[in-house]
Amino acid sequence: MNHFLNSDVIWLESVDSTNEEIKRRIKGFTKPTWIIARKQSKGRGRNGNTWFSSNGNFSGSIIFFPTVEHTFLHLYGFFVGVALYNTIKEIVPNDIDIRLKWPNDLMIENCKVAGILLESVQESICHKSGLIVGIGVNINSSPKLKTNSEKRYKTECLESFIDYKINRSIFFGKFNDQLVKLGSKIPEKNLCSILDIWQARSYDKGSRVQISDNKGEINSGTFLGLDEIGGLILGENTGVKKIYSGDVYFGG
């Protein structure tokens, strides 16, 4: 089942959050549907963070209705990440370093350019289980955030790595094509196979990594790859630990 084939697209001028707009309209959706806004006023990232969205960048969300068990829905974050990587790989020069960062970010030259947010919607709301995937991409501009211990990565935009502006609708067309193409290769019954494809586009095994959990505790060690459900495997002096949530910093 290809959830990204023949999806509907709704273009909006401005909205608080494309994820929230989907929730407000959800009863009217019977097939995969995108909501894409020129500007978001209250865009959200993971763990309650704000995603700053400005005119000319890509802010969009899609809702679709997977048939996999609820415990595997998070794998679609890796799926969308691979499609996003493949899209950007076609746009920037070959010598530019692009990496997927666990769990749902895309980096160019170690600067954050894009993020993905997943939200499941329970049957009590829409009479069937849905998954909302929000995607924010800094296409032509990026917010200037202070880099501190919590936000150690600089932000950057695609335009900085090429010599022309990218039209938002053209970018979406390329991205949607990659989602459809990947959906034709990865059947939902074999969704776990996306993890190997994602890992090949991430940081190298053996890289130094720091992980800050929701309590503010920091784990440092060596990146050893992903487990069978997408958890990060961390090598420490005391052994091996599996991480299933947290903010990750590669390097140093």
Backbone torsions as a table, in degrees:
resi	resn	phi	psi	omega
1	MET	NA	123.1	179.9
2	ASN	-101.6	103.5	-174.4
3	HIS	-72.8	-10.2	-174.0
4	PHE	-106.4	1.1	180.0
5	LEU	-85.4	130.7	177.2
6	ASN	59.7	39.2	177.2
7	SER	-77.6	153.9	173.4
8	ASP	-83.1	153.9	179.6
9	VAL	-132.6	127.3	176.3
10	ILE	-115.1	120.3	-180.0
11	TRP	-99.8	128.4	179.0
12	LEU	-121.2	152.7	177.6
13	GLU	-74.8	-49.7	-176.7
14	SER	-150.3	147.4	-179.9
15	VAL	-157.9	159.4	177.0
16	ASP	-68.4	-50.2	-179.5
17	SER	-154.0	131.7	179.6
18	THR	-66.2	-33.3	174.9
19	ASN	-62.5	-44.7	-179.0
20	GLU	-67.6	-35.1	178.5
21	GLU	-65.1	-38.1	175.7
22	ILE	-61.9	-42.4	179.4
23	LYS	-61.5	-37.2	-179.8
24	ARG	-69.0	-30.5	-175.5
25	ARG	-101.7	2.9	-163.5
26	ILE	-58.1	-32.8	-177.3
27	LYS	-65.5	-18.7	-179.4
28	GLY	-91.5	-1.6	-176.5
29	PHE	-96.8	123.2	176.9
30	THR	-114.7	-4.7	179.4
31	LYS	-143.9	167.6	178.4
32	PRO	-53.6	131.3	-174.2
33	THR	-140.0	133.5	174.1
34	TRP	-96.2	143.8	162.4
35	ILE	-122.4	121.5	-177.6
36	ILE	-123.9	128.9	-176.6
37	ALA	-116.5	143.3	175.3
38	ARG	-65.7	-33.8	179.8
39	LYS	-148.2	140.1	173.4
40	GLN	-111.1	137.8	177.4
41	SER	-95.0	-22.7	-178.7
42	LYS	-137.6	51.0	178.6
43	GLY	-63.1	145.6	-177.4
44	ARG	-121.6	145.0	172.0
45	GLY	-110.3	-166.7	179.0
46	ARG	-69.4	155.2	174.3
47	ASN	56.6	31.9	176.6
48	GLY	79.0	5.9	179.0
49	ASN	-71.5	156.3	176.0
50	THR	-86.2	137.4	171.5
51	TRP	-106.5	114.5	-177.2
52	PHE	-80.1	125.0	-176.0
53	SER	-124.1	131.8	179.3
54	SER	-131.0	164.8	-176.9
55	ASN	-57.8	136.4	179.1
56	GLY	96.9	-14.1	176.2
57	ASN	-95.1	175.9	-178.7
58	PHE	-103.7	123.0	175.0
59	SER	-132.8	110.0	-177.5
60	GLY	-152.2	157.6	176.9
61	SER	-137.3	147.4	174.9
62	ILE	-124.9	141.3	170.3
63	ILE	-112.2	135.7	172.9
64	PHE	-144.3	177.5	-168.2
65	PHE	-127.1	82.0	-177.6
66	PRO	-65.0	158.1	177.4
67	THR	-109.4	-0.6	178.2
68	VAL	-72.4	161.8	176.3
69	GLU	-61.3	150.3	-176.6
70	HIS	-55.3	-32.9	-177.0
71	THR	-70.3	-10.4	179.7
72	PHE	-107.0	0.7	-176.8
73	LEU	-59.9	-32.9	-178.0
74	HIS	-62.0	-19.9	179.5
75	LEU	-64.5	-20.9	176.7
76	TYR	-69.2	-19.4	172.4
77	GLY	-64.4	-41.3	176.7
78	PHE	-68.0	-39.1	179.5
79	PHE	-59.9	-51.4	-179.3
80	VAL	-65.8	-35.2	176.9
81	GLY	-60.5	-42.8	178.3
82	VAL	-63.1	-44.2	178.6
83	ALA	-62.5	-38.7	178.6
84	LEU	-66.4	-43.9	176.4
85	TYR	-57.9	-48.4	-178.3
86	ASN	-61.1	-35.7	178.5
87	THR	-64.7	-50.0	-175.6
88	ILE	-70.3	-31.4	177.2
89	LYS	-60.1	-32.5	179.0
90	GLU	-75.5	-19.3	-173.3
91	ILE	-95.0	-41.8	-174.9
92	VAL	-92.3	159.5	178.1
93	PRO	-59.4	155.2	-175.5
94	ASN	-63.5	-26.0	-176.1
95	ASP	-86.5	3.5	178.2
96	ILE	-85.7	133.3	-177.0
97	ASP	-83.6	118.7	178.0
98	ILE	-119.0	134.3	179.0
99	ARG	-139.9	143.8	167.4
100	LEU	-88.5	131.1	-178.7
101	LYS	-111.1	128.4	-178.2
102	TRP	-60.6	136.2	-3.3
103	PRO	-94.1	-26.9	-167.2
104	ASN	-140.7	35.8	178.9
105	ASP	-119.8	157.5	173.0
106	LEU	-122.4	131.0	-176.6
107	MET	-116.0	142.7	169.9
108	ILE	-124.6	124.9	-176.3
109	GLU	48.8	43.0	177.7
110	ASN	62.7	23.1	173.7
111	CYS	-115.9	142.0	-178.1
112	LYS	-76.7	127.0	-178.5
113	VAL	-117.8	-28.2	-175.7
114	ALA	-149.7	153.2	177.6
115	GLY	-141.1	155.9	-177.1
116	ILE	-128.0	136.9	179.0
117	LEU	-128.0	125.3	179.1
118	LEU	-106.9	138.3	173.9
119	GLU	-140.1	124.5	175.7
120	SER	-87.7	147.3	-179.3
121	VAL	-118.8	125.3	-173.0
122	GLN	-79.6	160.6	-176.7
123	GLU	-60.1	-29.6	-177.5
124	SER	-63.1	-20.9	-179.7
125	ILE	-90.2	-47.2	-171.9
126	CYS	-121.4	11.2	176.1
127	HIS	70.3	0.7	169.4
128	LYS	-159.1	155.9	-175.3
129	SER	-73.2	131.3	178.4
130	GLY	-126.1	159.7	175.1
131	LEU	-125.6	127.0	175.8
132	ILE	-103.6	127.7	176.2
133	VAL	-118.3	115.8	176.9
134	GLY	-98.6	137.0	-177.9
135	ILE	-129.3	127.5	173.8
136	GLY	-119.9	128.7	-179.7
137	VAL	-129.8	125.4	173.6
138	ASN	-77.0	98.4	-176.9
139	ILE	-86.6	-57.4	-173.6
140	ASN	-115.9	-3.4	176.0
141	SER	-157.7	161.9	178.4
142	SER	-141.5	147.6	178.9
143	PRO	-69.0	145.6	177.0
144	LYS	-95.5	96.2	-178.0
145	LEU	-99.0	145.9	174.2
146	LYS	-70.8	130.4	178.4
147	THR	-90.7	110.9	177.9
148	ASN	-125.2	-164.2	-176.6
149	SER	-65.0	-22.7	-178.8
150	GLU	-93.1	-31.8	178.4
151	LYS	-122.8	80.8	-172.4
152	ARG	-85.6	-14.1	179.8
153	TYR	-91.4	138.3	170.1
154	LYS	-74.7	157.2	174.0
155	THR	-101.7	153.9	179.2
156	GLU	-150.1	170.0	178.9
157	CYS	-126.0	160.3	-178.7
158	LEU	-57.9	-39.3	-175.2
159	GLU	-58.8	-26.2	-179.7
160	SER	-66.9	-18.2	-175.3
161	PHE	-107.8	1.2	176.6
162	ILE	-135.3	176.4	-174.0
163	ASP	-111.4	29.0	178.0
164	TYR	-154.0	160.5	175.4
165	LYS	-81.1	145.9	-179.8
166	ILE	-105.1	126.6	176.8
167	ASN	-71.4	133.8	-175.9
168	ARG	-60.2	-42.0	-178.2
169	SER	-71.6	-32.8	176.3
170	ILE	-68.3	-41.4	176.6
171	PHE	-59.0	-45.6	-179.5
172	PHE	-61.0	-41.3	179.1
173	GLY	-58.7	-43.5	178.8
174	LYS	-65.4	-42.9	-178.9
175	PHE	-64.8	-45.7	180.0
176	ASN	-63.1	-38.3	176.9
177	ASP	-59.9	-41.0	-179.9
178	GLN	-68.3	-36.3	176.1
179	LEU	-63.1	-44.6	179.2
180	VAL	-63.3	-44.1	-179.2
181	LYS	-62.4	-44.4	179.8
182	LEU	-67.8	-36.3	177.9
183	GLY	-63.5	-28.2	178.6
184	SER	-78.1	-19.1	-178.5
185	LYS	-95.8	-29.7	-174.9
186	ILE	-112.9	97.6	177.0
187	PRO	-68.4	150.2	-176.3
188	GLU	-61.4	-29.8	179.2
189	LYS	-69.6	-14.7	178.8
190	ASN	-121.7	35.7	-173.8
191	LEU	-61.8	-29.5	-179.4
192	CYS	-61.4	-21.9	-179.6
193	SER	-65.3	-14.7	178.5
194	ILE	-66.1	-23.3	-174.8
195	LEU	-64.6	-39.8	178.0
196	ASP	-66.5	-38.9	179.7
197	ILE	-66.7	-41.8	178.1
198	TRP	-62.9	-45.4	-175.2
199	GLN	-62.7	-33.0	178.1
200	ALA	-66.5	-15.7	-179.5
201	ARG	-108.3	8.2	-177.7
202	SER	-103.4	-162.5	178.4
203	TYR	-75.4	155.0	-176.2
204	ASP	-69.0	144.3	171.8
205	LYS	-60.5	139.3	-176.3
206	GLY	98.5	-9.1	177.9
207	SER	-67.2	146.7	174.4
208	ARG	-74.1	140.3	-176.6
209	VAL	-144.4	145.0	172.6
210	GLN	-121.5	138.3	-178.7
211	ILE	-128.4	124.1	176.8
212	SER	-102.8	120.8	-178.6
213	ASP	-87.8	-179.2	-175.2
214	ASN	-70.7	-7.0	175.2
215	LYS	-96.7	-1.6	-179.2
216	GLY	87.5	0.1	178.2
217	GLU	-77.1	141.7	-176.6
218	ILE	-111.7	127.0	173.2
219	ASN	-106.3	130.8	178.0
220	SER	-118.3	146.9	179.0
221	GLY	174.6	-152.2	-176.9
222	THR	-113.6	134.4	177.7
223	PHE	-73.4	119.9	-178.6
224	LEU	-111.2	9.8	178.3
225	GLY	105.7	-160.1	-177.7
226	LEU	-114.6	150.4	172.9
227	ASP	-85.7	-171.7	-171.4
228	GLU	-70.8	-12.5	177.7
229	ILE	-118.4	12.3	174.0
230	GLY	96.8	6.1	174.6
231	GLY	-71.5	150.3	178.5
232	LEU	-83.9	130.0	178.8
233	ILE	-96.3	120.3	-176.0
234	LEU	-112.6	125.0	175.3
235	GLY	-91.5	125.6	179.3
236	GLU	-123.7	170.4	177.6
237	ASN	-60.0	-30.5	-176.5
238	THR	-90.1	-0.8	-179.0
239	GLY	136.5	-151.2	-175.9
240	VAL	-114.6	135.9	179.1
241	LYS	-126.8	144.8	175.8
242	LYS	-106.2	131.1	-176.5
243	ILE	-113.2	132.1	-178.3
244	TYR	-117.5	-4.5	173.6
245	SER	-159.2	154.0	178.5
246	GLY	142.6	169.6	176.6
247	ASP	-99.3	131.4	-170.9
248	VAL	-112.6	139.2	174.3
249	TYR	-130.1	119.9	177.4
250	PHE	-93.7	133.2	178.8
251	GLY	113.9	162.6	174.1
252	GLY	56.0	NA	NA
